[in-house]
Amino acid sequence: MMTKVAIVFLLTVSVFMMGSCAKKGETGQSGYISVTKFDPARDAAKDIQAAIAEARNSGRRVLLDVGGEWCSWCHLLDRFFDDNADIKRFMHENYVVLKINYSKENKNEEILSKYPPIPGYPHFFVLDRDGAFLYSQDTGALESGDHHDREKVYEFLKTWAPPKK
């Protein structure tokens, strides 16, 4: 009997801890849950509305990162941010970053039709804190040879970051 009580207690604590470890907004200040993977099952329109609400609450802009798990350059871009922690930190301090899936399973055509055509993947769209479109960035222009260029990426992020108050 004592073993069953202990197991139930441990399971309850484990479930509670897993729930409290869910990834909060990039700054950890709200209940916003970041979309960090290209997922064809997600509702991109709802995700964008949630990102806009978070941007309003935090004074950041929204950075839509459009691509797919099939996209090798998308994975290289993720690795670039992982390898350049200062740029990644700057990005999350200034943007609510949201991955929008584009794949044969779900092209998200309805929501993506609201923005300029995408010439290649990954692709960035910058929205202001109210969701108004500001800029379309072909990430190919941020590359140098077989990698993303640190200065080009950082300059893009600095250029479109919200003005400092």
HUTABEL-V70939 format. One record per run of one state. SS is the DSSP state (hx for helix, st for strand, lp for the rest). FROM is the first residue (numbers start at 1). TO is the last residue. If there is no record, write none. Layout:
# HUTABEL-V70939
SS:FROM:TO  SS:FROM:TO
This chain:
# HUTABEL-V70939
lp:1:1  hx:2:20  lp:21:43  hx:44:58  lp:59:60  st:61:67  lp:68:71  hx:72:83  lp:84:84  hx:85:94  st:95:101  lp:102:108  hx:109:112  lp:113:122  st:123:127  lp:128:132  st:133:138  hx:139:142  st:143:144  lp:145:146  st:147:148  lp:149:149  hx:150:160  lp:161:165
